[in-house]
Amino acid sequence: MTKIYYFSGTGNTYWSAKKLAGLIGDAAIFSISREIQQPEICIEADAAVFLFPAYAYGIPGMVSRFLKKADIRADYLAAAVTYGTSQGGALADVRRILAKKTLTLNYAALIPSVENYIPIFGVQEKRVQDKRIAMQTAATAQTAQAIIARESNSISTFRPISKMISALFLFARPLLVRGFRLTAACTACGLCARVCPSGAIRMTVEGPVFQKNCEQCQACLNFCPSRAISYKRLKPDTERYHHPEVTVGEMGGD
């Protein structure tokens, strides 16, 4: 069996994980945000695949902690990164972590997707989104075929600029939570807390309280039904984004 482990905020990576499982056949998907809560993580499979988005040109903090914690026993290891702007050194990060565990990353894949960090990049136009989703579909299918065929490739771990930017982001991440803003439109429905993959939102009668273990996935901001959550100078009426074929229920909203 192939076991696919994914981390996703707005559904881009979840969508690819779900499609990969269907294309590969004998495969199952697992949420990294759920699995990491287990006292011990043991991955036993014919093949193990790790899917995640690139955050600030690197690997998300939770994915890094998951890979370091997991006892991985698989004959074939693959990783795929979804990205809107650049994957930076995210796959190199995975290779380094696995190498320290005396494991080899057999295959590394790039999967372009719609940019979803709207506080910086805004929401892409519909025609751009459609093009990026088509690219994501093709890249996901190509990745599935490579995994089925047990293909191998190589990736350089020499990414000094990406590594520096990612390290700065991870260092500052606990402070970045201060950028969240809440408007009077909040109904304290609790949806933001349910879709948060890191459990970084504590609900009160007045609404959400954002905590330091936030991964900056922006799921809360993008799924909020009343657009009551904003970030820094992002205007509340700014359009939001999540993968159009992923429901809020699939991301934990139900």
N, C-alpha and C positions, 0 to 999 in steps of 0.2 A: 504493500500500500504506500501511496504518496501522502504525506501529511504536509498541509500548507498552513503556515502561521502568518497572520496578517495583523497590521496595526493601521487603523483608519479613523479619520475624523469626519470628513464630509462625504465619504463613500467611494472616492476614486479607487483606492487600493482594495477596499472590500469588493467592489465590482469585479476587478481583475482577479482577485482570489477565487470568487465564486465561478467566474468563467473558466479559469484554469482548471478547477476541480472537475467541471463538466466536460472539458475537452480531454483531460487526461484519462478520466474514467474511474479507475480504482483509486479514488482520492477523497480526502476529507479536509475541511477547513476548520481552523481554530483561531480564536481571538487572542492575541498576545496580551491585551489588557485584562482578560479573564485568567489566562493561564499563569500569568506572573504572580497572581495572588496565592497560588498554591505553595505550600511549604517547600515542596521539591518539584522540580520539573524534569521529567525523564522523557526524552523523545526517542522512541524506537520505531524505525520505519525503513522500508527499502530506499525511500528518498524523502528528504526533508527540504521544504522550500520556505523561504522567508520573504515576505512582501511588506513593503513599508514606503512611505513618502520621504522625499528628501526635505530636511528642515535646515535652512541656513547652510546649504551646501554640505550637509552631513547627515548622520543617522539620528533619528529621534532618541532622546534619552531613555525612554522606556524600552525601546528595541535593543539598545545597547545593554541595558541591565538584564533583559530577558536572555539574550545570547550568552552573557557571562554567567548567568545563574543556571542555565539549562545543561543537563547531562545529555549530550547528543550522541545517539548511536544509530547512524544511518550510513548506508553504503555510498549514497550520492547526495551531495549538498548543492543547492542552488539558491540564489537570492535575486530579487527583482526590485527595482526602485521606481516608483511613479514620481514624476516631476513635472512642474509647470514651466519653470524657467531653466534650471540646470540641476543635474544630479550631483554636481560637485564631486566630493570624495566619499559619498555615502557607501558605495559598494566597496571601496577600498577600506572603509571602517570595518565592514563585515569581515572582509578577508583578514584584517589584522587581528580582530577578536578571535576568529576561529583558529588562526595560526597559533595563538597563545595557548589554545587548548589542544594543539597538535592535530588540528583538523584542516582539511583542504576544501576550499570553496571551488567546486567543480565548474559551476556555470554562473555567470553574472549577466543579468538582463536589464536593459533600459526600457521603461514603458512611459512614453509621453502621455500627459493627461491635462485636463483643464486646470489652469492656475487657480488656486483657491485661497491664497492669503490676501484677501481683499483689502485689509488695512493699508497695505503697501501697493499692491498691483491693481486693485479695483477688480470689477467683474468684466471678464472678456466678452466681446460682442458675440451674439448668437452664432454668426457664421464662423467665428474663430473657435467657439466651443464645439460646434459640429465637426469641424476639421480635426480638432484635438481628440475628440471622442472616437472618430474614425481611425486616427493614428493609434490610439490606445487599444482599440479592438484588434487591429492588425498585429501590433507588438505583443499583445497577450496571446494571440493564436500562435505566433512565431515562438514565443517562450514555451508554450505548451508542447509544441512539436520537438523543441530542443530537449526538454525534460524527458519526454517519452523515448527519444532516441539516445538519452544519456550522453548528450554532447558535452564537450568541455571547451572552455576558453580561458583566457587569462586577462587580468586587469592590473594595472600598475597601482601600487600603494603610495607612490610618490605624488602627493597632492598637497604641498605645503600651504598654499593660500587657502584652499578649501578647509584644510584641517585647522588653520588658525581661526577662520571665521566661525566654523562650527564650534570650536572650543570656547570662543568668546560668547557665542549664543547660549551654550549649555551653562556657562558660568553665570551669565546674567539672567537666565530663565526664571529663577525664583522672584526676581525683581520685576520682570515684564508683566506680571499679573496686575500690577498697579495701573496698567493702561486701560483696563476694562472700565466701561461706563454703563450705567443703568438709567434708563429714562422712565418717565411716569407711565409709559405704555405697558410696563411690566405688570402681569396679572398674577405673578407667583405661581404659575401653573406647574413648575418643576420639570418641564421638558428638558431644559438645558442641563440639569443635573443628571437626567437619565441618559442623555446621549454622550455625556462627557466620558471618554475612554479611560481617563486617569482618576476619576472620582474626586476631581478638584473643586467641585461646587457643593457648598453646603447651603441647603435651603432654609430660609427663615420665613416668617409670616410676611415680611416686607419684600422678599425676593431672594435672589441668589447672592451668596458671598463667595468670591473667587479666592482660592487658596494657592499657596506657593508651589504645590506639586503639579500645577498646570503645565501641559506639554506644548501649549500654543498651537493646538490643532485647529482652533476656531470653529469647532462643531457647534458650540453653544451659540455663537454669533450667527452662524449661517442657518441653523435650524429653528431659531426663535420665531414663533409664529406671528409675534407682534413687532418684530424688529426692535425690541426694547434694549437689546444688548449692542453696545458699540465699543470701539476700541480707539483710544486716543482721539485723533481729530476726524475719525470716520463719521460721516453724517448719518444719523439714524435712518434717513430715507434712502440710503444707498442700497442698491439691489444686492441680494444675497445669492449664494450658490451652494448647491450640493449636487452630486451626480444624479441626473434626471431619471435613471433607472434603479435608484436605490431609495427605499422608503425610510421614513423616520423610525418606523417599527423595527426594521432590520438593524438600525444603528442603536437600538436600545430604547427608543422612545415610547414603546408600548409597555 
